[in-house]
Structures are given as C-alpha cells and as structure tokens.
Amino acid sequence: MSSKRPATFVPGFHDEELCSKMRYNTFGDTGLEVSVLSLGASSLGSVFRSTKEEESIEVVRKALKSGINVIDVAPWYGHGKAETVLGKALKGVPREAYYLTTKVCRYLPEPDQMFDFSAERTIKSVDESLARLGVDYIDIIQVHDMEFADNLDIVINETLPALQKVKEAGKARMIGITGYPLENFKTVLEKSTVKIDSILTYCRGSMNDNSLAEYVPYFQSKGIGILNASPISMGLLSDRGAPSWHPASQYIKDTCAAAAAYCKERGVDISRLAMDFTLSQPQYHSTLVSTASLANLQKNIDSVYTPLSDLEKKTQAEVMEKFMKPLNNKNWEGVEVAEYRASLKSKSG
C-alpha cells in the first residue's frame, strides 16, 4: 500500500494535499494503482433514498478531487439513472483522472426482465452505458451478479466472449465478474477462455463476514484485482440497522444490532469500526462505499486517514470477540436467488 501519486493524478484538477493522504494499492496484475476507498455510484440512482442531482454531482467531483480514482456503477442502479447522473458529473473531468467500472446483464425491476446474459443484449448494454456516461470507453466492464444466471455456463460461453468482443472494439480495457457467492468466482475463473482481470463482491470483507479473506491467496495466484463492497454490510453495521429488504437471517440482524447498541453505549460509531476493519486489510485492493451525501462522503474519506482512538480500538476488539466471532462468517447465500426464481415462477404460473 502506498500514498505515492497514481497515474490518475492530474495537476490542476486534483487537490494535491488531499490526494497525498489517500492510500493506493496495486490492482492485481492489471497495472492500475487504485485508491483503497472507491465510490459506488448506486446511490446516484436514488436506490436507497431520494437524492438531489446537484448534490450527487458534487459528491462525485469531491471524491475524485480527494484522490478516489475508482467509480463503480451499473445500468441496474435506478435503471439507467445512476449512469446518467454520473455522466453529468464526469463532464469536464479529465478522462485520465479516474477508472470507471460498469456492468452488464442486470436491468429492470420486473422479474422476467431483470436479467439477460445473452451476447446480443450484453453488447447492446455496453453501448447504452457509454452513451449515458458520455465516455468513449469503460476501464472494467463486469458481469453483474452471475449467480442469477440459469447456470454459469451461459456466463462462460456467452456473456464473457461478448465482453471480449467489446474489449477488442476498444470500448472496454478490462473484464470483471461480480456476485455474492464466492465459490462462483473460482468456477468461472477456472473455466473461462476469456481473460478475467477483476472480481467484485459485497458484504464478504466485513466484520460480520470476512470470508473473502479465505479466497485472497487464490485470486492473488491468478493476478486478479479485488473490489470489495459494502464494509457496513448494507446497513447491518450501522446505528440505523438493516433495511427491511435485507436478506440476512434474523439471527444475523439481531447480532449486528446488539453489536451496534454495545458500541453506542460506549459512545462509539460501529460504522467507523467497520470501515477501519475493512480498510486495514490491504489484500482488498479497493473498497466501494456508496453515497450521494457530501457529509457521508467526508466521513468515508476521513476513515482512510483518521486512525481509531484507543477507545475505538478496544471496542472494536470487544465487538469482534463478543458478537462477530460467534457469527462465524454466517451469510445469506442463495436467499435472493431463491426469491427471484420463486417470483419468476409465480409470474409465469
């Protein structure tokens, strides 16, 4: 991990002082130097709450000027809205100042129109994203949530070869795969004839479930860049707690809520402990945090260079011992896929 200037630093655009505080990691064998903190642009699509476009644009610009150099988005977020707002925010920003990642295969809220892993739709999707984003190329084009495909063979034999064509056409520099179940990454990496440069997963490199760490040696052996998302586990590790739609079991939710209450009694913010837990693991090359709020963005950036106090460190150790270790990396693999299959069935039935 280093704080030297990455290739994305543009004099006159970046805030030199802030960028000097940002930390960077080498992203697998890709040659990219990526900021430890990256911006997830899902919030720009009003996915979690209603957002103001002006503030969203300011958030993107502030993130970039502060040295964050990875922005991740997808057509699925707000069904095109997040990409459109991001495109507006990137107007006038030097293209060499950031790495842009987006996705294919997940699109609309209706179950029968949500996923399409076909080659034809994949190629069309990239053109749509480029138009919304107002750029000529994507740095990493990714398959979105592979576990929802009828089987991984479709991803291996159809989606990835289509992305290879996109890459050959100069519309993307690299190819990535995303999803929640970790074993799927190994399956696809072993079988794919197309070179894969990165993986993105979420809620698997956090205090309540750090099972991503077990896969790091394998990914390192393949030269894969690792994008880790949601260090607060989609709200589980926050004072407000998990949203109603959260797929975790009641046991996981109750345990994390008890941990948050334990922190609060001690005057400590569990989200800060969660951010520190994740960001202090350099094997996760970049951790995505999504926000459309300037105040929250500042909190996230501060977490990179404001170390935990002695009280916070002590509380973090206690929380891990009392609450997180007994959870033993419990996850919710299969829950969302089962719900999706059931909704498809009821629609067709």
C-alpha positions as a LaTeX table, in Angstrom:
\begin{tabular}{lrrr}
\hline
Residue & $x$ (\AA) & $y$ (\AA) & $z$ (\AA) \\
\hline
Met1 & 0.00 & 0.00 & 0.00 \\
Ser2 & 1.38 & 3.40 & $-0.89$ \\
Ser3 & 0.41 & 7.05 & $-0.87$ \\
Lys4 & 2.51 & 7.96 & $-3.92$ \\
Arg5 & 0.75 & 9.70 & $-6.77$ \\
Pro6 & $-1.05$ & 7.26 & $-9.04$ \\
Ala7 & $-1.13$ & 7.59 & $-12.84$ \\
Thr8 & $-4.60$ & 9.15 & $-12.49$ \\
Phe9 & $-3.23$ & 12.28 & $-10.75$ \\
Val10 & $-3.90$ & 15.37 & $-12.88$ \\
Pro11 & $-2.20$ & 18.62 & $-11.73$ \\
Gly12 & $-4.67$ & 21.48 & $-11.71$ \\
Phe13 & $-7.65$ & 19.16 & $-11.29$ \\
His14 & $-6.82$ & 17.22 & $-8.13$ \\
Asp15 & $-6.46$ & 18.66 & $-4.63$ \\
Glu16 & $-2.78$ & 17.88 & $-4.09$ \\
Glu17 & $-2.93$ & 17.94 & $-0.28$ \\
Leu18 & $-5.95$ & 15.62 & $-0.05$ \\
Cys19 & $-4.57$ & 13.23 & $-2.67$ \\
Ser20 & $-1.30$ & 12.94 & $-0.73$ \\
Lys21 & $-3.30$ & 11.47 & 2.19 \\
Met22 & $-5.12$ & 8.86 & 0.08 \\
Arg23 & $-3.67$ & 5.34 & 0.06 \\
Tyr24 & $-3.33$ & 3.26 & $-3.11$ \\
Asn25 & $-2.94$ & $-0.44$ & $-3.87$ \\
Thr26 & $-1.66$ & $-2.27$ & $-6.94$ \\
Phe27 & $-4.74$ & $-3.85$ & $-8.55$ \\
Gly28 & $-3.71$ & $-7.45$ & $-9.21$ \\
Asp29 & $-1.69$ & $-7.78$ & $-12.42$ \\
Thr30 & $-3.62$ & $-5.03$ & $-14.22$ \\
Gly31 & $-1.02$ & $-2.30$ & $-13.75$ \\
Leu32 & $-3.63$ & 0.00 & $-12.19$ \\
Glu33 & $-2.95$ & 1.79 & $-8.90$ \\
Val34 & $-6.34$ & 2.09 & $-7.19$ \\
Ser35 & $-7.44$ & 4.11 & $-4.16$ \\
Val36 & $-8.24$ & 1.99 & $-1.09$ \\
Leu37 & $-11.61$ & 3.74 & $-0.98$ \\
Ser38 & $-13.71$ & 3.85 & $-4.14$ \\
Leu39 & $-17.07$ & 5.39 & $-4.95$ \\
Gly40 & $-20.05$ & 3.14 & $-5.53$ \\
Ala41 & $-22.45$ & 5.17 & $-7.66$ \\
Ser42 & $-25.61$ & 3.16 & $-6.92$ \\
Ser43 & $-26.83$ & 5.96 & $-4.60$ \\
Leu44 & $-26.89$ & 8.33 & $-7.57$ \\
Gly45 & $-29.81$ & 6.31 & $-8.91$ \\
Ser46 & $-31.87$ & 7.03 & $-5.74$ \\
Val47 & $-31.62$ & 3.32 & $-4.90$ \\
Phe48 & $-31.61$ & 3.82 & $-1.11$ \\
Arg49 & $-33.41$ & 7.16 & $-0.77$ \\
Ser50 & $-34.50$ & 10.10 & $-2.88$ \\
Thr51 & $-31.39$ & 12.08 & $-3.86$ \\
Lys52 & $-30.67$ & 15.54 & $-5.25$ \\
Glu53 & $-28.90$ & 15.54 & $-8.59$ \\
Glu54 & $-26.86$ & 18.65 & $-7.74$ \\
Glu55 & $-25.51$ & 17.07 & $-4.55$ \\
Ser56 & $-24.82$ & 13.78 & $-6.35$ \\
Ile57 & $-22.71$ & 15.64 & $-8.93$ \\
Glu58 & $-20.83$ & 17.45 & $-6.13$ \\
Val59 & $-20.19$ & 14.12 & $-4.36$ \\
Val60 & $-18.58$ & 12.63 & $-7.49$ \\
Arg61 & $-16.39$ & 15.69 & $-8.09$ \\
Lys62 & $-15.30$ & 15.93 & $-4.43$ \\
Ala63 & $-14.50$ & 12.19 & $-4.35$ \\
Leu64 & $-12.31$ & 12.48 & $-7.43$ \\
Lys65 & $-10.53$ & 15.67 & $-6.31$ \\
Ser66 & $-9.80$ & 13.95 & $-2.97$ \\
Gly67 & $-7.89$ & 11.14 & $-4.68$ \\
Ile68 & $-10.58$ & 8.48 & $-5.03$ \\
Asn69 & $-9.90$ & 7.14 & $-8.53$ \\
Val70 & $-12.37$ & 4.24 & $-8.96$ \\
Ile71 & $-16.08$ & 4.76 & $-9.63$ \\
Asp72 & $-18.36$ & 1.75 & $-9.95$ \\
Val73 & $-21.85$ & 1.91 & $-11.46$ \\
Ala74 & $-24.36$ & $-0.29$ & $-13.32$ \\
Pro75 & $-27.42$ & 0.03 & $-15.59$ \\
Trp76 & $-29.38$ & $-1.68$ & $-12.80$ \\
Tyr77 & $-28.94$ & 1.23 & $-10.36$ \\
Gly78 & $-32.02$ & 3.35 & $-10.87$ \\
His79 & $-32.45$ & 1.54 & $-14.22$ \\
Gly80 & $-30.09$ & 3.89 & $-16.03$ \\
Lys81 & $-30.47$ & 6.90 & $-13.73$ \\
Ala82 & $-27.20$ & 6.37 & $-11.82$ \\
Glu83 & $-25.21$ & 6.16 & $-15.06$ \\
Thr84 & $-26.97$ & 9.26 & $-16.44$ \\
Val85 & $-26.28$ & 11.36 & $-13.31$ \\
Leu86 & $-22.70$ & 10.07 & $-13.19$ \\
Gly87 & $-22.28$ & 11.07 & $-16.83$ \\
Lys88 & $-23.31$ & 14.63 & $-15.94$ \\
Ala89 & $-20.88$ & 14.67 & $-13.02$ \\
Leu90 & $-17.99$ & 13.50 & $-15.22$ \\
Lys91 & $-18.49$ & 16.25 & $-17.81$ \\
Gly92 & $-15.37$ & 18.36 & $-17.88$ \\
Val93 & $-13.40$ & 15.96 & $-15.65$ \\
Pro94 & $-10.18$ & 14.77 & $-17.37$ \\
Arg95 & $-10.82$ & 11.17 & $-18.50$ \\
Glu96 & $-7.39$ & 10.08 & $-17.28$ \\
Ala97 & $-8.30$ & 11.19 & $-13.71$ \\
Tyr98 & $-10.40$ & 8.09 & $-12.89$ \\
Tyr99 & $-11.08$ & 4.43 & $-13.57$ \\
Leu100 & $-14.69$ & 3.74 & $-14.47$ \\
Thr101 & $-16.34$ & 0.36 & $-14.00$ \\
Thr102 & $-19.87$ & $-0.57$ & $-15.01$ \\
Lys103 & $-21.78$ & $-3.78$ & $-15.61$ \\
Val104 & $-23.97$ & $-5.81$ & $-17.96$ \\
Cys105 & $-26.75$ & $-8.41$ & $-17.53$ \\
Arg106 & $-28.97$ & $-6.84$ & $-14.81$ \\
Tyr107 & $-31.53$ & $-4.29$ & $-15.95$ \\
Leu108 & $-35.19$ & $-3.82$ & $-14.93$ \\
Pro109 & $-37.24$ & $-4.45$ & $-11.75$ \\
Glu110 & $-39.74$ & $-6.89$ & $-13.34$ \\
Pro111 & $-38.52$ & $-10.46$ & $-12.62$ \\
Asp112 & $-38.83$ & $-11.58$ & $-16.27$ \\
Gln113 & $-36.89$ & $-8.51$ & $-17.48$ \\
Met114 & $-34.34$ & $-8.29$ & $-14.68$ \\
Phe115 & $-31.53$ & $-10.43$ & $-16.10$ \\
Asp116 & $-30.29$ & $-11.12$ & $-19.62$ \\
Phe117 & $-26.92$ & $-12.85$ & $-20.03$ \\
Ser118 & $-27.17$ & $-13.20$ & $-23.83$ \\
Ala119 & $-24.32$ & $-11.98$ & $-26.06$ \\
Glu120 & $-26.62$ & $-9.71$ & $-28.09$ \\
Arg121 & $-28.05$ & $-7.88$ & $-25.05$ \\
Thr122 & $-24.60$ & $-7.66$ & $-23.47$ \\
Ile123 & $-23.07$ & $-5.86$ & $-26.45$ \\
Lys124 & $-26.08$ & $-3.52$ & $-26.73$ \\
Ser125 & $-25.90$ & $-2.77$ & $-22.99$ \\
Val126 & $-22.30$ & $-1.55$ & $-23.24$ \\
Asp127 & $-23.26$ & 0.93 & $-25.98$ \\
Glu128 & $-26.17$ & 2.18 & $-23.85$ \\
Ser129 & $-23.86$ & 2.67 & $-20.85$ \\
Leu130 & $-21.27$ & 4.54 & $-22.91$ \\
Ala131 & $-23.98$ & 6.89 & $-24.17$ \\
Arg132 & $-25.39$ & 7.54 & $-20.68$ \\
Leu133 & $-21.94$ & 8.04 & $-19.18$ \\
Gly134 & $-20.72$ & 10.22 & $-22.04$ \\
Val135 & $-17.38$ & 8.41 & $-22.33$ \\
Asp136 & $-15.60$ & 6.53 & $-25.14$ \\
Tyr137 & $-14.54$ & 3.52 & $-23.08$ \\
Ile138 & $-15.06$ & 1.73 & $-19.77$ \\
Asp139 & $-11.99$ & 0.70 & $-17.77$ \\
Ile140 & $-13.54$ & $-2.52$ & $-16.44$ \\
Ile141 & $-16.76$ & $-3.98$ & $-17.85$ \\
Gln142 & $-18.26$ & $-6.53$ & $-15.44$ \\
Val143 & $-20.84$ & $-9.32$ & $-15.48$ \\
His144 & $-23.42$ & $-8.32$ & $-12.85$ \\
Asp145 & $-24.44$ & $-10.91$ & $-10.20$ \\
Met146 & $-23.52$ & $-14.13$ & $-12.01$ \\
Glu147 & $-25.47$ & $-16.29$ & $-9.55$ \\
Phe148 & $-28.77$ & $-15.22$ & $-11.13$ \\
Ala149 & $-27.91$ & $-16.79$ & $-14.50$ \\
Asp150 & $-29.72$ & $-20.06$ & $-15.27$ \\
Asn151 & $-26.26$ & $-21.60$ & $-14.99$ \\
Leu152 & $-22.67$ & $-20.39$ & $-15.03$ \\
Asp153 & $-22.10$ & $-21.97$ & $-18.45$ \\
Ile154 & $-24.08$ & $-19.09$ & $-20.02$ \\
Val155 & $-21.71$ & $-16.60$ & $-18.39$ \\
Ile156 & $-18.65$ & $-18.60$ & $-19.52$ \\
Asn157 & $-19.78$ & $-19.40$ & $-23.07$ \\
Glu158 & $-21.88$ & $-16.38$ & $-24.00$ \\
Thr159 & $-21.52$ & $-13.29$ & $-21.78$ \\
Leu160 & $-17.74$ & $-13.30$ & $-21.36$ \\
Pro161 & $-16.97$ & $-13.92$ & $-25.08$ \\
Ala162 & $-19.31$ & $-11.00$ & $-25.88$ \\
Leu163 & $-17.32$ & $-8.81$ & $-23.48$ \\
Gln164 & $-14.12$ & $-9.94$ & $-25.19$ \\
Lys165 & $-15.55$ & $-8.51$ & $-28.43$ \\
Val166 & $-16.37$ & $-5.28$ & $-26.60$ \\
Lys167 & $-12.77$ & $-5.15$ & $-25.39$ \\
Glu168 & $-11.40$ & $-5.82$ & $-28.89$ \\
Ala169 & $-13.58$ & $-2.99$ & $-30.21$ \\
Gly170 & $-11.83$ & $-0.63$ & $-27.77$ \\
Lys171 & $-14.98$ & 0.01 & $-25.72$ \\
Ala172 & $-13.52$ & $-1.57$ & $-22.56$ \\
Arg173 & $-9.99$ & $-2.08$ & $-21.31$ \\
Met174 & $-10.58$ & $-4.99$ & $-18.93$ \\
Ile175 & $-13.19$ & $-7.58$ & $-17.93$ \\
Gly176 & $-14.53$ & $-8.37$ & $-14.48$ \\
Ile177 & $-17.09$ & $-10.62$ & $-12.80$ \\
Thr178 & $-19.30$ & $-9.84$ & $-9.81$ \\
Gly179 & $-21.58$ & $-11.63$ & $-7.38$ \\
Tyr180 & $-22.23$ & $-12.64$ & $-3.77$ \\
Pro181 & $-21.35$ & $-16.40$ & $-3.67$ \\
Leu182 & $-17.56$ & $-16.64$ & $-3.54$ \\
Glu183 & $-17.17$ & $-20.15$ & $-4.95$ \\
Asn184 & $-18.67$ & $-18.99$ & $-8.27$ \\
Phe185 & $-15.61$ & $-16.84$ & $-8.90$ \\
Lys186 & $-13.33$ & $-19.87$ & $-8.76$ \\
Thr187 & $-15.62$ & $-21.87$ & $-11.07$ \\
Val188 & $-15.70$ & $-19.15$ & $-13.72$ \\
Leu189 & $-12.01$ & $-18.26$ & $-13.45$ \\
Glu190 & $-11.08$ & $-21.93$ & $-13.92$ \\
Lys191 & $-13.35$ & $-22.48$ & $-16.93$ \\
Ser192 & $-13.27$ & $-19.17$ & $-18.80$ \\
Thr193 & $-11.26$ & $-18.96$ & $-22.01$ \\
Val194 & $-11.62$ & $-15.16$ & $-21.78$ \\
Lys195 & $-9.07$ & $-13.35$ & $-19.60$ \\
Ile196 & $-10.72$ & $-12.01$ & $-16.44$ \\
Asp197 & $-8.98$ & $-9.13$ & $-14.65$ \\
Ser198 & $-11.09$ & $-8.47$ & $-11.56$ \\
Ile199 & $-13.77$ & $-9.70$ & $-9.18$ \\
Leu200 & $-16.26$ & $-7.63$ & $-7.20$ \\
Thr201 & $-18.18$ & $-8.96$ & $-4.24$ \\
Tyr202 & $-20.02$ & $-7.31$ & $-1.34$ \\
Cys203 & $-20.60$ & $-7.86$ & 2.40 \\
Arg204 & $-17.89$ & $-10.57$ & 2.37 \\
Gly205 & $-14.95$ & $-8.46$ & 3.60 \\
Ser206 & $-16.61$ & $-7.03$ & 6.69 \\
Met207 & $-16.70$ & $-7.54$ & 10.46 \\
Asn208 & $-19.70$ & $-9.88$ & 10.36 \\
Asp209 & $-18.45$ & $-11.94$ & 7.39 \\
Asn210 & $-14.81$ & $-11.78$ & 6.34 \\
Ser211 & $-14.84$ & $-15.00$ & 4.30 \\
Leu212 & $-13.45$ & $-13.15$ & 1.26 \\
Ala213 & $-10.05$ & $-13.34$ & 3.04 \\
Glu214 & $-10.02$ & $-17.13$ & 2.53 \\
Tyr215 & $-10.13$ & $-16.65$ & $-1.26$ \\
Val216 & $-7.43$ & $-13.97$ & $-1.46$ \\
Pro217 & $-4.48$ & $-16.39$ & $-1.98$ \\
Tyr218 & $-6.34$ & $-17.99$ & $-4.91$ \\
Phe219 & $-7.13$ & $-14.61$ & $-6.50$ \\
Gln220 & $-3.53$ & $-13.48$ & $-5.97$ \\
Ser221 & $-2.27$ & $-16.60$ & $-7.74$ \\
Lys222 & $-4.38$ & $-15.57$ & $-10.76$ \\
Gly223 & $-3.32$ & $-11.89$ & $-10.67$ \\
Ile224 & $-6.91$ & $-10.79$ & $-10.06$ \\
Gly225 & $-7.82$ & $-7.29$ & $-8.85$ \\
Ile226 & $-10.17$ & $-7.44$ & $-5.84$ \\
Leu227 & $-13.02$ & $-4.94$ & $-5.45$ \\
Asn228 & $-14.77$ & $-5.27$ & $-2.11$ \\
Ala229 & $-18.08$ & $-3.51$ & $-1.50$ \\
Ser230 & $-20.24$ & $-2.54$ & 1.46 \\
Pro231 & $-17.98$ & $-2.64$ & 4.53 \\
Ile232 & $-21.05$ & $-1.90$ & 6.67 \\
Ser233 & $-22.84$ & $-4.90$ & 5.13 \\
Met234 & $-25.75$ & $-2.97$ & 3.57 \\
Gly235 & $-26.60$ & $-1.31$ & 6.88 \\
Leu236 & $-26.12$ & $-4.24$ & 9.28 \\
Leu237 & $-23.12$ & $-2.50$ & 10.86 \\
Ser238 & $-24.76$ & 0.88 & 11.40 \\
Asp239 & $-26.79$ & 2.63 & 14.09 \\
Arg240 & $-29.90$ & 2.65 & 11.92 \\
Gly241 & $-29.61$ & $-1.09$ & 11.29 \\
Ala242 & $-30.51$ & $-3.27$ & 8.34 \\
Pro243 & $-33.25$ & $-2.08$ & 5.96 \\
Ser244 & $-36.45$ & $-4.16$ & 5.76 \\
Trp245 & $-35.39$ & $-5.77$ & 2.45 \\
His246 & $-32.06$ & $-7.01$ & 3.84 \\
Pro247 & $-31.65$ & $-10.73$ & 3.01 \\
Ala248 & $-29.75$ & $-11.64$ & 6.21 \\
Ser249 & $-31.39$ & $-14.01$ & 8.70 \\
Gln250 & $-32.97$ & $-12.60$ & 11.85 \\
Tyr251 & $-30.10$ & $-14.10$ & 13.86 \\
Ile252 & $-27.50$ & $-12.12$ & 11.85 \\
Lys253 & $-29.61$ & $-8.93$ & 12.07 \\
Asp254 & $-30.12$ & $-9.31$ & 15.85 \\
Thr255 & $-26.43$ & $-10.00$ & 16.47 \\
Cys256 & $-25.33$ & $-6.95$ & 14.46 \\
Ala257 & $-28.00$ & $-4.77$ & 16.14 \\
Ala258 & $-26.73$ & $-5.90$ & 19.55 \\
Ala259 & $-23.17$ & $-5.05$ & 18.47 \\
Ala260 & $-24.29$ & $-1.58$ & 17.32 \\
Ala261 & $-26.05$ & $-0.99$ & 20.66 \\
Tyr262 & $-22.92$ & $-2.12$ & 22.52 \\
Cys263 & $-20.88$ & 0.46 & 20.58 \\
Lys264 & $-23.43$ & 3.21 & 21.17 \\
Glu265 & $-23.33$ & 2.64 & 24.95 \\
Arg266 & $-19.60$ & 3.33 & 24.73 \\
Gly267 & $-20.03$ & 6.44 & 22.58 \\
Val268 & $-18.52$ & 4.71 & 19.55 \\
Asp269 & $-19.89$ & 4.59 & 15.97 \\
Ile270 & $-19.97$ & 0.97 & 14.77 \\
Ser271 & $-19.78$ & 2.12 & 11.12 \\
Arg272 & $-16.39$ & 3.68 & 11.81 \\
Leu273 & $-15.15$ & 0.44 & 13.35 \\
Ala274 & $-16.49$ & $-1.45$ & 10.33 \\
Met275 & $-14.74$ & 0.87 & 7.87 \\
Asp276 & $-11.46$ & 0.54 & 9.75 \\
Phe277 & $-11.76$ & $-3.26$ & 9.89 \\
Thr278 & $-12.09$ & $-3.44$ & 6.10 \\
Leu279 & $-9.69$ & $-0.67$ & 5.05 \\
Ser280 & $-6.92$ & $-2.07$ & 7.22 \\
Gln281 & $-6.82$ & $-5.21$ & 5.04 \\
Pro282 & $-4.65$ & $-4.24$ & 2.06 \\
Gln283 & $-5.41$ & $-7.52$ & 0.25 \\
Tyr284 & $-8.78$ & $-5.92$ & $-0.61$ \\
His285 & $-7.38$ & $-3.58$ & $-3.24$ \\
Ser286 & $-10.29$ & $-1.13$ & $-3.19$ \\
Thr287 & $-13.43$ & $-0.97$ & $-1.08$ \\
Leu288 & $-16.57$ & 0.54 & $-2.60$ \\
Val289 & $-18.78$ & 2.75 & $-0.47$ \\
Ser290 & $-21.89$ & 4.24 & $-2.00$ \\
Thr291 & $-23.25$ & 7.64 & $-1.03$ \\
Ala292 & $-24.96$ & 10.66 & $-2.59$ \\
Ser293 & $-24.38$ & 12.75 & 0.55 \\
Leu294 & $-21.43$ & 15.14 & 0.89 \\
Ala295 & $-21.41$ & 14.69 & 4.69 \\
Asn296 & $-21.26$ & 10.89 & 4.40 \\
Leu297 & $-18.59$ & 11.08 & 1.71 \\
Gln298 & $-16.46$ & 13.20 & 4.05 \\
Lys299 & $-16.95$ & 10.66 & 6.85 \\
Asn300 & $-15.82$ & 7.88 & 4.50 \\
Ile301 & $-12.76$ & 9.80 & 3.33 \\
Asp302 & $-11.86$ & 10.67 & 6.94 \\
Ser303 & $-11.92$ & 6.96 & 7.77 \\
Val304 & $-8.95$ & 6.45 & 5.42 \\
Tyr305 & $-6.64$ & 8.79 & 7.30 \\
Thr306 & $-8.06$ & 9.22 & 10.79 \\
Pro307 & $-6.90$ & 6.26 & 12.89 \\
Leu308 & $-9.17$ & 4.76 & 15.56 \\
Ser309 & $-8.82$ & 6.17 & 19.08 \\
Asp310 & $-7.77$ & 3.84 & 21.90 \\
Leu311 & $-11.41$ & 3.55 & 22.99 \\
Glu312 & $-12.49$ & 2.70 & 19.42 \\
Lys313 & $-9.74$ & 0.08 & 19.09 \\
Lys314 & $-10.71$ & $-1.51$ & 22.41 \\
Thr315 & $-14.41$ & $-1.51$ & 21.46 \\
Gln316 & $-13.64$ & $-2.98$ & 18.03 \\
Ala317 & $-11.71$ & $-5.86$ & 19.64 \\
Glu318 & $-14.57$ & $-6.48$ & 22.11 \\
Val319 & $-17.21$ & $-6.40$ & 19.35 \\
Met320 & $-15.23$ & $-8.94$ & 17.30 \\
Glu321 & $-14.86$ & $-11.24$ & 20.31 \\
Lys322 & $-18.40$ & $-10.97$ & 21.75 \\
Phe323 & $-20.52$ & $-10.70$ & 18.60 \\
Met324 & $-18.72$ & $-11.31$ & 15.32 \\
Lys325 & $-16.62$ & $-14.39$ & 16.06 \\
Pro326 & $-19.69$ & $-16.37$ & 17.24 \\
Leu327 & $-21.38$ & $-15.44$ & 13.91 \\
Asn328 & $-18.58$ & $-17.42$ & 12.22 \\
Asn329 & $-18.96$ & $-15.70$ & 8.82 \\
Lys330 & $-22.66$ & $-16.58$ & 8.54 \\
Asn331 & $-24.04$ & $-15.44$ & 5.19 \\
Trp332 & $-27.27$ & $-15.37$ & 3.15 \\
Glu333 & $-26.09$ & $-17.15$ & 0.01 \\
Gly334 & $-28.99$ & $-18.48$ & $-2.07$ \\
Val335 & $-31.71$ & $-16.43$ & $-0.32$ \\
Glu336 & $-32.08$ & $-13.78$ & $-3.01$ \\
Val337 & $-31.70$ & $-16.23$ & $-5.89$ \\
Ala338 & $-34.46$ & $-18.43$ & $-4.41$ \\
Glu339 & $-36.75$ & $-15.38$ & $-4.07$ \\
Tyr340 & $-36.00$ & $-14.38$ & $-7.67$ \\
Arg341 & $-36.74$ & $-17.89$ & $-9.00$ \\
Ala342 & $-39.99$ & $-18.01$ & $-6.99$ \\
Ser343 & $-41.09$ & $-14.62$ & $-8.36$ \\
Leu344 & $-40.33$ & $-15.78$ & $-11.92$ \\
Lys345 & $-42.34$ & $-18.93$ & $-11.35$ \\
Ser346 & $-45.35$ & $-17.10$ & $-9.91$ \\
Lys347 & $-45.30$ & $-14.68$ & $-12.85$ \\
Ser348 & $-45.19$ & $-17.43$ & $-15.46$ \\
Gly349 & $-47.53$ & $-19.71$ & $-13.48$ \\
\hline
\end{tabular}
